[in-house]
Amino acid sequence: MMKAGLDALYAQHDPDGAATQFRAVLNLNPTHYGATFQLARALDEAGKPGEARPLWEKVLQMAERSSDKPTADTARARLGQSDGASQEAMMRAGLDALYTRRDADGAIVLFRKVLAQNPAHYGATFQLATALDRAGKPKEARPLWEQVLQIAERVNDKPTADTARARLQQGK
């Protein structure tokens, strides 16, 4: 299960699948050091820092007990961060959900979180519009495509403006 979780997290870039594997390990052995660390990391990568925080606290305790300074330093650094997942991490997770795992609904949640932190995020606006279309919600996507077109024209991003125009023409 550890190997499957590591493969899911680092090779397949599937933090949710990895989290499932690491949780299974922890169900069998609740004090498994590696699974605790990797689950914390997977949850952060999945854009779930609030769920990851208690695990990072546990990792810090485990690392200090075993005199594992590098891991303790990693846990301390993570605990020093805000629980708001970084926009970059949420964008990566959203792109992975949308394009790798074909999970438009999961991507929608993540792109909306980015936009909640930064309503003017150009990439998140574009990707949310795309995800809504793929989830069969073109009416929800339309105002976002209109925003994308305005931004694309303002910054002279012709390919994106053309994409937005084409999408808006479909809805007429």
OpenMM code with the backbone's topology and positions (N, CA, C; nanometers):
from openmm import Vec3, app, unit

residues = "MET MET LYS ALA GLY LEU ASP ALA LEU TYR ALA GLN HIS ASP PRO ASP GLY ALA ALA THR GLN PHE ARG ALA VAL LEU ASN LEU ASN PRO THR HIS TYR GLY ALA THR PHE GLN LEU ALA ARG ALA LEU ASP GLU ALA GLY LYS PRO GLY GLU ALA ARG PRO LEU TRP GLU LYS VAL LEU GLN MET ALA GLU ARG SER SER ASP LYS PRO THR ALA ASP THR ALA ARG ALA ARG LEU GLY GLN SER ASP GLY ALA SER GLN GLU ALA MET MET ARG ALA GLY LEU ASP ALA LEU TYR THR ARG ARG ASP ALA ASP GLY ALA ILE VAL LEU PHE ARG LYS VAL LEU ALA GLN ASN PRO ALA HIS TYR GLY ALA THR PHE GLN LEU ALA THR ALA LEU ASP ARG ALA GLY LYS PRO LYS GLU ALA ARG PRO LEU TRP GLU GLN VAL LEU GLN ILE ALA GLU ARG VAL ASN ASP LYS PRO THR ALA ASP THR ALA ARG ALA ARG LEU GLN GLN GLY LYS".split()
positions = [
    Vec3(0.0819, -0.1195, 0.0000),
    Vec3(0.0000, 0.0000, 0.0000),
    Vec3(0.0864, 0.1260, 0.0000),
    Vec3(0.1978, 0.1215, 0.0726),
    Vec3(0.2870, 0.2375, 0.0726),
    Vec3(0.3402, 0.2619, -0.0684),
    Vec3(0.3844, 0.1548, -0.1342),
    Vec3(0.4381, 0.1682, -0.2693),
    Vec3(0.3314, 0.2248, -0.3632),
    Vec3(0.2091, 0.1755, -0.3523),
    Vec3(0.1007, 0.2256, -0.4382),
    Vec3(0.0730, 0.3730, -0.4088),
    Vec3(0.0781, 0.4101, -0.2820),
    Vec3(0.0559, 0.5497, -0.2447),
    Vec3(0.1658, 0.6401, -0.2961),
    Vec3(0.2903, 0.5961, -0.2839),
    Vec3(0.4033, 0.6754, -0.3332),
    Vec3(0.3957, 0.6905, -0.4851),
    Vec3(0.3596, 0.5822, -0.5523),
    Vec3(0.3454, 0.5870, -0.6978),
    Vec3(0.2336, 0.6842, -0.7372),
    Vec3(0.1222, 0.6771, -0.6669),
    Vec3(0.0094, 0.7666, -0.6972),
    Vec3(0.0482, 0.9123, -0.6753),
    Vec3(0.1209, 0.9399, -0.5676),
    Vec3(0.1556, 1.0780, -0.5345),
    Vec3(0.2628, 1.1341, -0.6262),
    Vec3(0.3706, 1.0604, -0.6447),
    Vec3(0.4862, 1.1155, -0.7140),
    Vec3(0.4938, 1.0819, -0.8632),
    Vec3(0.4418, 0.9672, -0.9048),
    Vec3(0.4506, 0.9306, -1.0466),
    Vec3(0.3229, 0.9674, -1.1220),
    Vec3(0.2077, 0.9398, -1.0605),
    Vec3(0.0799, 0.9655, -1.1278),
    Vec3(0.0229, 1.1036, -1.0958),
    Vec3(0.0815, 1.1692, -0.9977),
    Vec3(0.0334, 1.3018, -0.9538),
    Vec3(-0.1155, 1.2969, -0.9189),
    Vec3(-0.1520, 1.1942, -0.8417),
    Vec3(-0.2900, 1.1726, -0.7970),
    Vec3(-0.2915, 1.1769, -0.6445),
    Vec3(-0.2943, 1.2989, -0.5864),
    Vec3(-0.2859, 1.3073, -0.4406),
    Vec3(-0.4054, 1.2449, -0.3690),
    Vec3(-0.5229, 1.2474, -0.4298),
    Vec3(-0.6390, 1.1854, -0.3651),
    Vec3(-0.6241, 1.0338, -0.3598),
    Vec3(-0.5779, 0.9747, -0.4705),
    Vec3(-0.5535, 0.8303, -0.4723),
    Vec3(-0.4443, 0.7910, -0.3737),
    Vec3(-0.3412, 0.8757, -0.3662),
    Vec3(-0.2334, 0.8495, -0.2710),
    Vec3(-0.2856, 0.8556, -0.1284),
    Vec3(-0.3680, 0.9556, -0.0995),
    Vec3(-0.4229, 0.9701, 0.0357),
    Vec3(-0.5012, 0.8449, 0.0755),
    Vec3(-0.5753, 0.7896, -0.0184),
    Vec3(-0.6516, 0.6674, 0.0097),
    Vec3(-0.5572, 0.5538, 0.0501),
    Vec3(-0.4466, 0.5404, -0.0218),
    Vec3(-0.3495, 0.4341, 0.0096),
    Vec3(-0.2849, 0.4558, 0.1466),
    Vec3(-0.2434, 0.5809, 0.1738),
    Vec3(-0.1773, 0.6077, 0.3017),
    Vec3(-0.2736, 0.5915, 0.4190),
    Vec3(-0.4003, 0.6265, 0.3979),
    Vec3(-0.5005, 0.6048, 0.5041),
    Vec3(-0.5177, 0.4566, 0.5320),
    Vec3(-0.5133, 0.3750, 0.4264),
    Vec3(-0.5255, 0.2302, 0.4452),
    Vec3(-0.4092, 0.1770, 0.5290),
    Vec3(-0.2891, 0.2275, 0.5028),
    Vec3(-0.1732, 0.1867, 0.5834),
    Vec3(-0.1960, 0.2274, 0.7289),
    Vec3(-0.2422, 0.3516, 0.7495),
    Vec3(-0.2623, 0.4005, 0.8867),
    Vec3(-0.3768, 0.3291, 0.9577),
    Vec3(-0.4722, 0.2745, 0.8831),
    Vec3(-0.5777, 0.1939, 0.9465),
    Vec3(-0.5191, 0.0663, 1.0049),
    Vec3(-0.4188, 0.0126, 0.9365),
    Vec3(-0.3529, -0.1091, 0.9857),
    Vec3(-0.2492, -0.0788, 1.0929),
    Vec3(-0.1818, 0.0365, 1.0798),
    Vec3(-0.0755, 0.0732, 1.1727),
    Vec3(-0.0820, 0.2249, 1.1953),
    Vec3(-0.1607, 0.2691, 1.2940),
    Vec3(-0.1831, 0.4119, 1.3161),
    Vec3(-0.0576, 0.4933, 1.3478),
    Vec3(0.0518, 0.4274, 1.3817),
    Vec3(0.1740, 0.5017, 1.4147),
    Vec3(0.2799, 0.4910, 1.3038),
    Vec3(0.2400, 0.4511, 1.1850),
    Vec3(0.3341, 0.4372, 1.0734),
    Vec3(0.3873, 0.5760, 1.0358),
    Vec3(0.5157, 0.5949, 1.0589),
    Vec3(0.5820, 0.7245, 1.0403),
    Vec3(0.5733, 0.7722, 0.8952),
    Vec3(0.6137, 0.6868, 0.8035),
    Vec3(0.6151, 0.7239, 0.6623),
    Vec3(0.4771, 0.7534, 0.6075),
    Vec3(0.3800, 0.6710, 0.6460),
    Vec3(0.2437, 0.6914, 0.5964),
    Vec3(0.1856, 0.8217, 0.6507),
    Vec3(0.2189, 0.8557, 0.7740),
    Vec3(0.1708, 0.9806, 0.8332),
    Vec3(0.2278, 1.0989, 0.7560),
    Vec3(0.3588, 1.0961, 0.7322),
    Vec3(0.4253, 1.2029, 0.6569),
    Vec3(0.3677, 1.2147, 0.5161),
    Vec3(0.3576, 1.1027, 0.4475),
    Vec3(0.3124, 1.1052, 0.3076),
    Vec3(0.1646, 1.1445, 0.2963),
    Vec3(0.0829, 1.1044, 0.3930),
    Vec3(-0.0577, 1.1457, 0.3903),
    Vec3(-0.0680, 1.2971, 0.4085),
    Vec3(0.0125, 1.3520, 0.4986),
    Vec3(0.0127, 1.4977, 0.5178),
    Vec3(0.0504, 1.5672, 0.3875),
    Vec3(0.1529, 1.5178, 0.3231),
    Vec3(0.1974, 1.5763, 0.1956),
    Vec3(0.0900, 1.5615, 0.0876),
    Vec3(0.0282, 1.4440, 0.0787),
    Vec3(-0.0757, 1.4206, -0.0228),
    Vec3(-0.1951, 1.5141, -0.0020),
    Vec3(-0.2341, 1.5328, 0.1238),
    Vec3(-0.3468, 1.6212, 0.1513),
    Vec3(-0.3146, 1.7658, 0.1134),
    Vec3(-0.1926, 1.8088, 0.1391),
    Vec3(-0.1520, 1.9426, 0.0946),
    Vec3(-0.1596, 1.9532, -0.0571),
    Vec3(-0.1074, 1.8526, -0.1264),
    Vec3(-0.1082, 1.8537, -0.2734),
    Vec3(-0.2504, 1.8502, -0.3283),
    Vec3(-0.3421, 1.7891, -0.2543),
    Vec3(-0.4823, 1.7819, -0.2983),
    Vec3(-0.5586, 1.9094, -0.2653),
    Vec3(-0.4893, 2.0066, -0.2065),
    Vec3(-0.5558, 2.1320, -0.1724),
    Vec3(-0.6391, 2.1227, -0.0462),
    Vec3(-0.5982, 2.0356, 0.0468),
    Vec3(-0.6721, 2.0150, 0.1718),
    Vec3(-0.5810, 2.0398, 0.2925),
    Vec3(-0.5287, 2.1612, 0.3044),
    Vec3(-0.4313, 2.1885, 0.4101),
    Vec3(-0.4905, 2.1798, 0.5508),
    Vec3(-0.6186, 2.2057, 0.5654),
    Vec3(-0.6816, 2.1944, 0.6971),
    Vec3(-0.6801, 2.0511, 0.7478),
    Vec3(-0.6983, 1.9559, 0.6563),
    Vec3(-0.6913, 1.8142, 0.6936),
    Vec3(-0.5466, 1.7723, 0.7183),
    Vec3(-0.4538, 1.8375, 0.6494),
    Vec3(-0.3130, 1.8001, 0.6609),
    Vec3(-0.2507, 1.8480, 0.7919),
    Vec3(-0.2950, 1.9620, 0.8430),
    Vec3(-0.2308, 2.0235, 0.9602),
    Vec3(-0.2172, 1.9276, 1.0793),
    Vec3(-0.3238, 1.8582, 1.1227),
    Vec3(-0.3049, 1.7686, 1.2385),
    Vec3(-0.2028, 1.6577, 1.2110),
    Vec3(-0.1950, 1.6165, 1.0857),
    Vec3(-0.0963, 1.5141, 1.0517),
    Vec3(0.0449, 1.5713, 1.0568),
    Vec3(0.0634, 1.6959, 1.0130),
    Vec3(0.1952, 1.7586, 1.0235),
    Vec3(0.2350, 1.7747, 1.1698),
    Vec3(0.1392, 1.8035, 1.2561),
    Vec3(0.1694, 1.8128, 1.4000),
    Vec3(0.2163, 1.6773, 1.4528),
    Vec3(0.1483, 1.5715, 1.4077),
    Vec3(0.1867, 1.4362, 1.4489),
    Vec3(0.3248, 1.3999, 1.3920),
    Vec3(0.3501, 1.4378, 1.2667),
    Vec3(0.4815, 1.4130, 1.2051),
    Vec3(0.5910, 1.4823, 1.2855),
    Vec3(0.5655, 1.6063, 1.3262),
    Vec3(0.6652, 1.6801, 1.4038),
    Vec3(0.6971, 1.6059, 1.5335),
    Vec3(0.5953, 1.5601, 1.6033),
    Vec3(0.6177, 1.4852, 1.7279),
    Vec3(0.6979, 1.3579, 1.7012),
    Vec3(0.6602, 1.2859, 1.5972),
    Vec3(0.7291, 1.1610, 1.5646),
    Vec3(0.8753, 1.1884, 1.5276),
    Vec3(0.8975, 1.2921, 1.4488),
    Vec3(1.0334, 1.3253, 1.4050),
    Vec3(1.1207, 1.3661, 1.5235),
    Vec3(1.0635, 1.4453, 1.6140),
    Vec3(1.1413, 1.4867, 1.7313),
    Vec3(1.1749, 1.3676, 1.8198),
    Vec3(1.0798, 1.2757, 1.8371),
    Vec3(1.1043, 1.1563, 1.9194),
    Vec3(1.2146, 1.0691, 1.8595),
    Vec3(1.2226, 1.0652, 1.7278),
    Vec3(1.3235, 0.9794, 1.6646),
    Vec3(1.4485, 1.0574, 1.6222),
    Vec3(1.4582, 1.1832, 1.6655),
    Vec3(1.5738, 1.2692, 1.6332),
    Vec3(1.5969, 1.2819, 1.4828),
    Vec3(1.4883, 1.2890, 1.4079),
    Vec3(1.4944, 1.3041, 1.2625),
    Vec3(1.4819, 1.4536, 1.2308),
    Vec3(1.5952, 1.5235, 1.2388),
    Vec3(1.5959, 1.6685, 1.2235),
    Vec3(1.5432, 1.7155, 1.0880),
    Vec3(1.5840, 1.6539, 0.9745),
    Vec3(1.5324, 1.7031, 0.8458),
    Vec3(1.3794, 1.6967, 0.8363),
    Vec3(1.3203, 1.5875, 0.8838),
    Vec3(1.1744, 1.5748, 0.8784),
    Vec3(1.1097, 1.6708, 0.9773),
    Vec3(1.1682, 1.6864, 1.0941),
    Vec3(1.1152, 1.7830, 1.1914),
    Vec3(1.1185, 1.9239, 1.1330),
    Vec3(1.2271, 1.9579, 1.0642),
    Vec3(1.2374, 2.0897, 1.0018),
    Vec3(1.1312, 2.1084, 0.8934),
    Vec3(1.1084, 2.0038, 0.8160),
    Vec3(1.0048, 2.0092, 0.7107),
    Vec3(0.8679, 2.0314, 0.7740),
    Vec3(0.8393, 1.9569, 0.8801),
    Vec3(0.7093, 1.9705, 0.9475),
    Vec3(0.6941, 2.1092, 1.0101),
    Vec3(0.7988, 2.1584, 1.0736),
    Vec3(0.7936, 2.2935, 1.1334),
    Vec3(0.7684, 2.4004, 1.0267),
    Vec3(0.8366, 2.3867, 0.9149),
    Vec3(0.8189, 2.4836, 0.8055),
    Vec3(0.6755, 2.4801, 0.7549),
    Vec3(0.6205, 2.3608, 0.7386),
    Vec3(0.4814, 2.3492, 0.6909),
    Vec3(0.3846, 2.4043, 0.7944),
    Vec3(0.4098, 2.3766, 0.9216),
    Vec3(0.3202, 2.4264, 1.0269),
    Vec3(0.3287, 2.5782, 1.0403),
    Vec3(0.4384, 2.6369, 0.9952),
    Vec3(0.4523, 2.7818, 0.9977),
    Vec3(0.3747, 2.8515, 0.8866),
    Vec3(0.3252, 2.7732, 0.7924),
    Vec3(0.2482, 2.8299, 0.6818),
    Vec3(0.1015, 2.8391, 0.7192),
    Vec3(0.0323, 2.9241, 0.6477),
    Vec3(-0.1123, 2.9362, 0.6656),
    Vec3(-0.1783, 2.8091, 0.6134),
    Vec3(-0.2961, 2.7774, 0.6641),
    Vec3(-0.3674, 2.6599, 0.6156),
    Vec3(-0.4372, 2.6856, 0.4838),
    Vec3(-0.4364, 2.8083, 0.4387),
    Vec3(-0.4902, 2.8343, 0.3064),
    Vec3(-0.3932, 2.7756, 0.2060),
    Vec3(-0.4379, 2.6761, 0.1322),
    Vec3(-0.3493, 2.6150, 0.0340),
    Vec3(-0.3046, 2.7226, -0.0639),
    Vec3(-0.1838, 2.7133, -0.1074),
    Vec3(-0.1348, 2.8129, -0.2005),
    Vec3(-0.2153, 2.8043, -0.3300),
    Vec3(-0.2293, 2.9190, -0.3930),
    Vec3(-0.3010, 2.9212, -0.5203),
    Vec3(-0.2318, 2.8293, -0.6202),
    Vec3(-0.1006, 2.8292, -0.6161),
    Vec3(-0.0249, 2.7450, -0.7086),
    Vec3(-0.0565, 2.5970, -0.6859),
    Vec3(-0.0607, 2.5542, -0.5604),
    Vec3(-0.0899, 2.4128, -0.5308),
    Vec3(-0.2320, 2.3775, -0.5731),
    Vec3(-0.3255, 2.4689, -0.5481),
    Vec3(-0.4637, 2.4400, -0.5888),
    Vec3(-0.4778, 2.4384, -0.7409),
    Vec3(-0.4048, 2.5267, -0.8097),
    Vec3(-0.4087, 2.5251, -0.9560),
    Vec3(-0.3521, 2.3927, -1.0089),
    Vec3(-0.2395, 2.3494, -0.9536),
    Vec3(-0.1805, 2.2213, -0.9970),
    Vec3(-0.2794, 2.1077, -0.9746),
    Vec3(-0.3405, 2.1061, -0.8568),
    Vec3(-0.4357, 1.9988, -0.8257),
    Vec3(-0.5573, 2.0068, -0.9179),
    Vec3(-0.6033, 2.1273, -0.9463),
    Vec3(-0.7181, 2.1438, -1.0355),
    Vec3(-0.6868, 2.1008, -1.1777),
    Vec3(-0.5687, 2.1385, -1.2270),
    Vec3(-0.5282, 2.0980, -1.3619),
    Vec3(-0.5146, 1.9465, -1.3706),
    Vec3(-0.4598, 1.8865, -1.2660),
    Vec3(-0.4472, 1.7417, -1.2618),
    Vec3(-0.5852, 1.6760, -1.2639),
    Vec3(-0.6754, 1.7297, -1.1832),
    Vec3(-0.8114, 1.6732, -1.1794),
    Vec3(-0.8777, 1.6841, -1.3164),
    Vec3(-0.8659, 1.8000, -1.3788),
    Vec3(-0.9359, 1.8237, -1.5052),
    Vec3(-0.8749, 1.7471, -1.6221),
    Vec3(-0.7442, 1.7540, -1.6371),
    Vec3(-0.6818, 1.7005, -1.7584),
    Vec3(-0.6243, 1.5603, -1.7437),
    Vec3(-0.5814, 1.5223, -1.6235),
    Vec3(-0.5234, 1.3890, -1.6066),
    Vec3(-0.6289, 1.2886, -1.5614),
    Vec3(-0.7046, 1.3264, -1.4584),
    Vec3(-0.8030, 1.2323, -1.4032),
    Vec3(-0.9415, 1.2476, -1.4628),
    Vec3(-0.9593, 1.3511, -1.5464),
    Vec3(-1.0890, 1.3765, -1.6115),
    Vec3(-1.2010, 1.3935, -1.5088),
    Vec3(-1.1692, 1.4617, -1.3993),
    Vec3(-1.2631, 1.4865, -1.2898),
    Vec3(-1.3005, 1.6349, -1.2908),
    Vec3(-1.3943, 1.6706, -1.3782),
    Vec3(-1.4326, 1.8115, -1.3923),
    Vec3(-1.4923, 1.8661, -1.2625),
    Vec3(-1.5727, 1.7860, -1.1938),
    Vec3(-1.6345, 1.8345, -1.0693),
    Vec3(-1.5291, 1.8637, -0.9622),
    Vec3(-1.4291, 1.7774, -0.9494),
    Vec3(-1.3218, 1.8017, -0.8541),
    Vec3(-1.2421, 1.9252, -0.8910),
    Vec3(-1.2194, 1.9435, -1.0209),
    Vec3(-1.1460, 2.0614, -1.0680),
    Vec3(-1.2244, 2.1891, -1.0383),
    Vec3(-1.3546, 2.1845, -1.0561),
    Vec3(-1.4398, 2.3018, -1.0305),
    Vec3(-1.4212, 2.3497, -0.8870),
    Vec3(-1.4228, 2.2567, -0.7931),
    Vec3(-1.4060, 2.2915, -0.6513),
    Vec3(-1.2735, 2.3637, -0.6301),
    Vec3(-1.1670, 2.3103, -0.6878),
    Vec3(-1.0339, 2.3689, -0.6673),
    Vec3(-1.0201, 2.5052, -0.7336),
    Vec3(-1.0687, 2.5198, -0.8569),
    Vec3(-1.0579, 2.6495, -0.9238),
    Vec3(-1.1426, 2.7551, -0.8534),
    Vec3(-1.2552, 2.7137, -0.7963),
    Vec3(-1.3366, 2.8095, -0.7195),
    Vec3(-1.2631, 2.8537, -0.5928),
    Vec3(-1.1875, 2.7627, -0.5326),
    Vec3(-1.1088, 2.8001, -0.4139),
    Vec3(-1.0026, 2.9030, -0.4503),
    Vec3(-0.9381, 2.8845, -0.5653),
    Vec3(-0.8381, 2.9822, -0.6099),
    Vec3(-0.9051, 3.1180, -0.6290),
    Vec3(-1.0201, 3.1183, -0.6951),
    Vec3(-1.0897, 3.2442, -0.7216),
    Vec3(-1.1438, 3.3077, -0.5938),
    Vec3(-1.1709, 3.2274, -0.4916),
    Vec3(-1.2140, 3.2841, -0.3631),
    Vec3(-1.0984, 3.3620, -0.2999),
    Vec3(-0.9761, 3.3138, -0.3187),
    Vec3(-0.8581, 3.3833, -0.2659),
    Vec3(-0.8159, 3.4995, -0.3560),
    Vec3(-0.8370, 3.4825, -0.4871),
    Vec3(-0.7915, 3.5832, -0.5836),
    Vec3(-0.8926, 3.5900, -0.6980),
    Vec3(-0.9968, 3.6730, -0.6824),
    Vec3(-1.1042, 3.6783, -0.7822),
    Vec3(-1.0578, 3.7175, -0.9229),
    Vec3(-0.9410, 3.7779, -0.9357),
    Vec3(-0.8923, 3.8201, -1.0671),
    Vec3(-0.7950, 3.7194, -1.1296),
    Vec3(-0.7834, 3.6000, -1.0750),
    Vec3(-0.6876, 3.5006, -1.1257),
    Vec3(-0.7306, 3.4566, -1.2663),
    Vec3(-0.6534, 3.4985, -1.3644),
    Vec3(-0.6844, 3.4749, -1.5059),
    Vec3(-0.6912, 3.3248, -1.5378),
    Vec3(-0.5875, 3.2520, -1.4986),
    Vec3(-0.5824, 3.1092, -1.5282),
    Vec3(-0.6958, 3.0323, -1.4627),
    Vec3(-0.7268, 3.0652, -1.3383),
    Vec3(-0.8348, 2.9948, -1.2682),
    Vec3(-0.9691, 3.0253, -1.3333),
    Vec3(-0.9860, 3.1479, -1.3812),
    Vec3(-1.1111, 3.1843, -1.4483),
    Vec3(-1.1269, 3.1012, -1.5756),
    Vec3(-1.0212, 3.0949, -1.6557),
    Vec3(-1.0233, 3.0156, -1.7789),
    Vec3(-1.0493, 2.8682, -1.7486),
    Vec3(-0.9749, 2.8140, -1.6516),
    Vec3(-0.9866, 2.6712, -1.6218),
    Vec3(-1.1224, 2.6371, -1.5609),
    Vec3(-1.1774, 2.7276, -1.4788),
    Vec3(-1.3106, 2.7023, -1.4229),
    Vec3(-1.4143, 2.7005, -1.5335),
    Vec3(-1.4041, 2.7933, -1.6279),
    Vec3(-1.4977, 2.7943, -1.7411),
    Vec3(-1.4880, 2.6625, -1.8182),
    Vec3(-1.3666, 2.6182, -1.8431),
    Vec3(-1.3451, 2.4925, -1.9146),
    Vec3(-1.4036, 2.3746, -1.8366),
    Vec3(-1.3764, 2.3712, -1.7063),
    Vec3(-1.4262, 2.2609, -1.6228),
    Vec3(-1.5790, 2.2597, -1.6181),
    Vec3(-1.6398, 2.3771, -1.6076),
    Vec3(-1.7864, 2.3835, -1.6064),
    Vec3(-1.8438, 2.3313, -1.7380),
    Vec3(-1.7824, 2.3680, -1.8494),
    Vec3(-1.8270, 2.3143, -1.9784),
    Vec3(-1.8169, 2.1626, -1.9796),
    Vec3(-1.7039, 2.1111, -1.9327),
    Vec3(-1.6839, 1.9657, -1.9345),
    Vec3(-1.7780, 1.8935, -1.8389),
    Vec3(-1.8240, 1.9649, -1.7364),
    Vec3(-1.9188, 1.9054, -1.6413),
    Vec3(-2.0631, 1.9211, -1.6891),
    Vec3(-2.0807, 1.9755, -1.8095),
    Vec3(-2.2156, 1.9916, -1.8640),
    Vec3(-2.2912, 2.1090, -1.8043),
    Vec3(-2.2191, 2.2143, -1.7663),
    Vec3(-2.2816, 2.3321, -1.7048),
    Vec3(-2.2478, 2.4582, -1.7857),
    Vec3(-2.2881, 2.4605, -1.9146),
    Vec3(-2.2500, 2.5735, -1.9998),
    Vec3(-2.3089, 2.7073, -1.9552),
    Vec3(-2.4248, 2.7060, -1.8928),
    Vec3(-2.4844, 2.8329, -1.8478),
    Vec3(-2.4007, 2.8948, -1.7365),
    Vec3(-2.3445, 2.8115, -1.6479),
    Vec3(-2.2562, 2.8619, -1.5425),
    Vec3(-2.1227, 2.9079, -1.6008),
    Vec3(-2.0820, 2.8445, -1.7081),
    Vec3(-1.9526, 2.8768, -1.7689),
    Vec3(-1.9562, 3.0078, -1.8479),
    Vec3(-2.0693, 3.0404, -1.9060),
    Vec3(-2.0777, 3.1555, -1.9969),
    Vec3(-2.0246, 3.2866, -1.9368),
    Vec3(-2.0693, 3.3275, -1.8153),
    Vec3(-2.0157, 3.4542, -1.7627),
    Vec3(-1.8641, 3.4504, -1.7407),
    Vec3(-1.8114, 3.3333, -1.7130),
    Vec3(-1.6669, 3.3202, -1.6966),
    Vec3(-1.5965, 3.3354, -1.8307),
    Vec3(-1.6555, 3.2784, -1.9365),
    Vec3(-1.5967, 3.2952, -2.0697),
    Vec3(-1.5980, 3.4428, -2.1092),
    Vec3(-1.7028, 3.5142, -2.0703),
    Vec3(-1.7084, 3.6579, -2.0988),
    Vec3(-1.5949, 3.7316, -2.0262),
    Vec3(-1.5703, 3.6929, -1.9003),
    Vec3(-1.4585, 3.7520, -1.8250),
    Vec3(-1.3254, 3.7189, -1.8911),
    Vec3(-1.3091, 3.5924, -1.9296),
    Vec3(-1.1850, 3.5491, -1.9936),
    Vec3(-1.1611, 3.6321, -2.1197),
    Vec3(-1.2652, 3.6521, -2.1985),
    Vec3(-1.2498, 3.7294, -2.3216),
    Vec3(-1.2050, 3.8721, -2.2908),
    Vec3(-1.2673, 3.9339, -2.1908),
    Vec3(-1.2290, 4.0716, -2.1546),
    Vec3(-1.0823, 4.0789, -2.1119),
    Vec3(-1.0418, 3.9863, -2.0272),
    Vec3(-0.9033, 3.9866, -1.9784),
    Vec3(-0.8075, 3.9585, -2.0946),
    Vec3(-0.8404, 3.8581, -2.1762),
    Vec3(-0.7528, 3.8205, -2.2873),
    Vec3(-0.7331, 3.9379, -2.3834),
    Vec3(-0.8403, 4.0096, -2.4106),
    Vec3(-0.8277, 4.1258, -2.4998),
    Vec3(-0.7426, 4.2348, -2.4354),
    Vec3(-0.7605, 4.2547, -2.3051),
    Vec3(-0.6852, 4.3583, -2.2341),
    Vec3(-0.5352, 4.3302, -2.2324),
    Vec3(-0.4982, 4.2023, -2.2224),
    Vec3(-0.3553, 4.1667, -2.2151),
    Vec3(-0.3000, 4.1184, -2.3498),
    Vec3(-0.3800, 4.1342, -2.4549),
    Vec3(-0.3389, 4.0935, -2.5905),
    Vec3(-0.3029, 3.9455, -2.6004),
    Vec3(-0.3834, 3.8604, -2.5365),
    Vec3(-0.3654, 3.7149, -2.5431),
    Vec3(-0.4615, 3.6638, -2.6508),
    Vec3(-0.4177, 3.6730, -2.7762),
    Vec3(-0.5044, 3.6402, -2.8895),
    Vec3(-0.5525, 3.4948, -2.8882),
    Vec3(-0.4664, 3.3952, -2.8615),
    Vec3(-0.5160, 3.2567, -2.8627),
    Vec3(-0.6285, 3.2332, -2.7607),
    Vec3(-0.6131, 3.2894, -2.6419),
    Vec3(-0.7166, 3.2704, -2.5401),
    Vec3(-0.8424, 3.3490, -2.5768),
    Vec3(-0.8251, 3.4691, -2.6311),
    Vec3(-0.9405, 3.5478, -2.6753),
    Vec3(-1.0164, 3.4720, -2.7840),
    Vec3(-0.9450, 3.4115, -2.8760),
    Vec3(-1.0091, 3.3340, -2.9828),
    Vec3(-1.0851, 3.2141, -2.9254),
    Vec3(-1.0250, 3.1473, -2.8280),
    Vec3(-1.0915, 3.0338, -2.7630),
    Vec3(-1.2207, 3.0790, -2.6951),
    Vec3(-1.2132, 3.1894, -2.6214),
    Vec3(-1.3303, 3.2403, -2.5513),
    Vec3(-1.4391, 3.2830, -2.6497),
    Vec3(-1.4002, 3.3531, -2.7575),
    Vec3(-1.4979, 3.3960, -2.8584),
    Vec3(-1.5683, 3.2756, -2.9210),
    Vec3(-1.4898, 3.1735, -2.9569),
    Vec3(-1.5467, 3.0535, -3.0158),
    Vec3(-1.6453, 2.9874, -2.9203),
    Vec3(-1.6089, 2.9791, -2.7944),
    Vec3(-1.6979, 2.9185, -2.6953),
    Vec3(-1.8257, 3.0007, -2.6783),
    Vec3(-1.8128, 3.1325, -2.6751),
    Vec3(-1.9304, 3.2188, -2.6604),
    Vec3(-2.0210, 3.2110, -2.7825),
    Vec3(-1.9644, 3.1901, -2.9006),
    Vec3(-2.0459, 3.1752, -3.0229),
    Vec3(-2.1296, 3.0475, -3.0183),
    Vec3(-2.0772, 2.9439, -2.9547),
    Vec3(-2.1498, 2.8154, -2.9462),
    Vec3(-2.2812, 2.8324, -2.8709),
    Vec3(-2.2830, 2.9206, -2.7728),
    Vec3(-2.4006, 2.9362, -2.6878),
    Vec3(-2.5097, 3.0240, -2.7461),
    Vec3(-2.4861, 3.0807, -2.8634),
    Vec3(-2.5876, 3.1705, -2.9222),
    Vec3(-2.6897, 3.0966, -3.0014),
] * unit.nanometer
topology = app.Topology()
chain = topology.addChain("A")
for resn in residues:
    res = topology.addResidue(resn, chain)
    for name in ("N", "CA", "C"):
        topology.addAtom(name, app.Element.getBySymbol(name[0]), res)
